[in-house]
Amino acid sequence: MPTKSAPEKKIEEEIPKKKNSLKLPIAFFVCFLISVGASSGIAYFFLLPDLDNSNLAKKLTEQTTLTATMETSLLAQNDKISAIEEQNNTLKLYLRHSSATAIKNILIDQERNIQAYLKVMKSSMEDLSDIVPRATDWNNEYQYQLDLALKGSMQREDLLTILKTGEPNDKASP
């Protein structure tokens, strides 16, 4: 084999250096292209639904329609509520002026009158027992019966008050 001269060796050594020096920038360029392509593809994939204006317009129209139907439904419900409130006021007026309420009021007034009569009778019996000699035993026996009648009348008044208003009478019994 013939031996190569020094200038030929230099040329051969420079050729592989040029090949090695071009490989690195080409690799960087290919890597750059791949990363730009991947980034662009991902961005396009995520932004694709937003770029479709007709789909966005459809969604917006659907939402507007739903909002309009909700508003009409709310107005209809408000009308129904106001009608029910008017009926409620009318029913309250009927109940206030009904014969059952009037009878309850009459019975409560009657029990109060009975209680007042029993209190007056009890007081007058005490006065009579002071005037008549030996009437204290008689007075004590009838005072007990008057107390029972008065207590029964107060209980009936309480029951009528509960029946009328749902709340018990706050009066203290004597």
Salt bridges, closest charged atoms under 4 A:
GLU12 OE2 - LYS4 NZ 2.46
ASP109 OD1 - ARG112 NH1 3.96
GLU111 OE2 - ARG156 NE 2.96
ASP147 OD1 - LYS122 NZ 2.33
GLU157 OE2 - ARG112 NE 2.71
GLU157 OE2 - LYS171 NZ 3.49
